Amino acid sequence: MQAVREAAEILRDDATALMPTLLKDCQQIDWIYNPLEYAWAPHEEWIRRFAGNGAKTLQVGMNPGHGMGNTGVPFGCPEQVRDFLKIRDLEVHHPSPAHPKRVVHGLECPKPEVSGRRIWSFLATHYDSPEAVSEDIYIVNHCPLWMFNQAGQNITPDKLTGAAARQLKKICDQHLRTVVSEMGITRVIGVGRYAQRQAAELFDEIEVDWVPHPSPASPFANRNGGADWRAAFATALGL
């Protein structure tokens, strides 16, 4: 869908332009990567193949982690992106400068992302193909930036304060509004409370719900071997 692609391009460019100011103003962060920039090719493929298939439910994450940081795909656990989504053989550049503990390997990255594996492996068991998933569900992140401190620890957008952080939220909100409008989304599901709150601030006319985040740092997501999280995810999706 051309309008979704164009919205992602605007988000990409505006976020990149803001990065120097974020690094200057937000003491919590020392490094920023923008996967929409260096992993644009697989992200564009994600939009091209899956944004225009009729999904009316939008699943919204907070910001990239290891998965999207390597693949450009939201919650894009590399093995799931290659094997289920069949997004392969596309160039991913190396962010510069690069943190030595956050090396980007691209689509061939051997390290899985647990959150993305949990989401996509669940969807793969309930749908025949990724195209079938995209007839019901599309996925975006609210913020496109992968941020960390000098030690390489993830710093999430909810930890940022100040004028630059408010500007980042503004451009992220506009992107989310555009995706919802252009795709005719009727329901938004925030993955975690932060994503739910961002969507709830923006939309009164459509349903905004949430699912617990599948992060391995979440006790609920790990409980009973992940069965409790899978049950909650299934309930939220109506599966």
C-alpha positions in Angstrom: 0.0 0.0 0.0 1.6 3.2 -1.2 0.3 5.5 1.5 1.7 3.2 4.2 5.0 3.1 2.5 5.1 6.9 2.2 4.2 7.2 5.9 7.1 4.9 6.8 9.4 7.0 4.7 8.4 10.2 6.5 8.8 8.5 9.9 12.2 7.1 8.8 13.5 10.5 7.7 12.0 12.5 10.5 13.4 10.1 13.2 16.8 10.1 11.6 16.9 13.9 11.5 16.0 14.0 15.2 18.6 11.5 16.3 21.4 14.1 17.0 19.1 16.2 19.2 17.9 13.1 21.1 21.5 12.1 21.8 22.2 15.6 23.0 19.1 16.1 25.1 18.3 12.7 26.5 21.0 11.6 29.0 19.6 8.1 29.2 20.8 7.2 25.7 24.3 7.1 24.1 23.5 5.2 20.9 20.6 5.2 18.5 20.0 2.9 15.5 17.2 3.5 13.0 16.3 0.2 11.3 13.9 1.9 8.9 17.1 3.5 7.5 19.7 0.8 7.3 17.2 -2.1 7.0 14.8 -0.3 4.7 14.8 -3.0 2.0 13.2 -5.7 4.2 10.9 -3.2 5.8 9.7 -2.0 2.5 9.1 -5.7 1.5 7.1 -6.1 4.7 4.9 -3.2 3.7 4.6 -4.2 0.1 3.5 -7.8 0.8 1.4 -7.4 3.9 0.0 -3.9 4.4 -2.6 -4.1 1.7 -4.3 -7.4 2.3 -7.3 -6.2 4.3 -6.2 -6.3 7.9 -8.5 -4.4 10.3 -6.6 -5.2 13.5 -3.3 -3.3 14.1 -0.9 -4.8 16.6 1.4 -2.1 18.0 4.7 -2.6 19.7 6.8 -0.1 21.6 10.0 0.1 19.6 12.5 -2.2 17.9 14.6 -4.7 19.8 17.1 -7.2 18.5 14.6 -8.7 16.0 13.6 -5.6 14.1 17.0 -4.2 14.7 18.4 -6.9 12.4 15.5 -7.5 10.0 13.6 -4.3 9.7 10.4 -6.2 10.4 8.3 -5.5 13.6 8.9 -8.2 16.2 11.0 -9.7 13.4 12.8 -12.6 15.0 15.3 -13.5 12.2 14.4 -17.1 11.9 10.6 -16.3 11.7 11.3 -13.6 9.1 13.3 -16.0 6.9 11.2 -19.1 7.4 7.6 -18.0 7.9 7.4 -14.6 6.3 9.9 -15.6 3.6 11.6 -12.2 3.6 15.1 -13.2 2.5 18.1 -12.1 0.4 17.6 -8.4 0.9 20.4 -6.0 1.9 20.7 -4.7 5.4 23.4 -2.1 5.9 25.4 -1.6 9.1 24.5 1.4 11.2 27.4 3.8 11.7 28.7 4.3 14.3 27.9 0.9 15.7 28.1 -0.2 19.3 30.5 -3.2 19.7 27.8 -5.1 21.7 25.1 -4.3 19.2 26.4 -5.6 15.9 23.8 -5.8 13.2 24.0 -9.1 11.1 20.9 -8.6 9.0 18.4 -11.2 7.9 20.9 -14.0 8.4 21.4 -13.2 12.0 21.6 -16.5 13.9 20.4 -15.1 17.2 16.6 -15.4 17.8 14.5 -12.8 19.4 12.2 -14.4 22.0 9.4 -11.9 21.8 9.2 -12.1 18.0 9.5 -15.9 18.1 6.6 -16.1 20.5 4.4 -13.8 18.4 5.2 -15.2 15.0 5.3 -18.9 15.9 1.9 -18.5 17.5 0.5 -16.8 14.4 2.1 -19.5 12.2 0.1 -22.2 14.1 -3.2 -20.4 13.6 -2.9 -19.3 10.0 -1.9 -21.2 6.8 0.5 -18.5 5.6 1.8 -15.0 6.4 -0.6 -13.6 3.8 -3.5 -15.1 5.7 -2.2 -13.4 8.9 -2.1 -10.1 7.0 -5.8 -10.5 6.0 -6.6 -10.0 9.7 -3.6 -8.5 11.4 -0.9 -6.0 10.6 2.0 -5.1 12.9 3.9 -1.8 13.5 6.0 -0.3 16.2 5.1 3.1 17.7 8.7 4.3 17.7 11.1 3.2 15.0 14.3 3.8 17.0 16.5 1.2 18.7 18.2 2.9 21.6 20.7 1.9 24.2 23.2 3.3 26.7 27.0 3.1 26.7 26.9 -0.4 28.1 24.6 -1.6 25.3 21.5 -1.9 27.5 18.2 -1.3 25.7 16.6 2.1 26.6 12.9 2.2 25.8 11.0 5.4 24.7 9.1 5.5 28.0 12.4 6.4 29.7 13.0 9.5 27.7 12.1 13.0 28.8 12.5 16.5 27.5 11.6 18.5 24.3 13.3 16.1 21.9 11.5 13.1 23.4 8.2 15.0 23.0 9.0 15.7 19.3 9.8 12.0 18.8 6.4 11.1 20.2 4.8 13.6 17.9 6.2 12.1 14.8 5.5 8.6 16.0 1.9 9.5 16.8 1.4 11.0 13.3 2.7 7.8 11.7 0.3 5.7 13.7 -2.6 7.9 12.8 -1.8 7.6 9.1 -1.5 3.8 9.2 -4.8 3.5 11.0 -6.6 5.9 8.6 -5.1 4.5 5.4 -5.7 0.9 6.3 -9.2 1.4 7.7 -8.1 -0.1 11.0 -11.0 -0.8 13.4 -9.1 -2.2 16.4 -5.7 -1.5 17.8 -4.0 -4.0 20.2 -1.0 -2.6 22.2 1.7 -5.2 22.9 2.3 -4.1 26.5 0.8 -1.2 28.4 3.0 1.5 27.0 1.9 0.8 23.4 -1.7 0.6 24.5 -1.5 4.0 26.2 0.0 5.6 23.1 -2.8 4.3 21.0 -5.5 5.2 23.5 -4.4 8.8 23.5 -4.9 9.0 19.8 -8.1 7.1 19.0 -11.5 7.5 20.5 -13.5 6.1 17.6 -11.9 2.7 17.5 -11.3 -0.1 20.0 -8.0 0.0 21.8 -7.0 -3.1 23.7 -3.8 -4.7 24.9 -1.9 -8.0 25.4 0.9 -8.7 27.8 4.3 -8.2 26.3 5.9 -11.6 25.4 9.3 -10.5 26.6 11.5 -13.1 28.3 11.9 -10.5 31.1 8.1 -10.8 31.8 7.2 -13.4 34.5 3.7 -13.7 33.0 5.1 -14.4 29.5 7.3 -17.2 30.9 4.7 -18.8 33.2 3.7 -22.4 32.5 6.2 -22.5 29.6 4.5 -19.6 27.9 1.1 -21.2 27.9 -0.6 -18.4 29.9 0.7 -15.8 27.5 -0.4 -17.8 24.4 -3.9 -18.1 25.9 -4.0 -14.3 26.6 -2.8 -13.6 23.1 -5.4 -15.9 21.6 -8.1 -14.3 23.6 -7.1 -10.8 22.5 -7.0 -11.9 18.8 -10.3 -13.8 19.1 -8.6 -17.1 18.1 
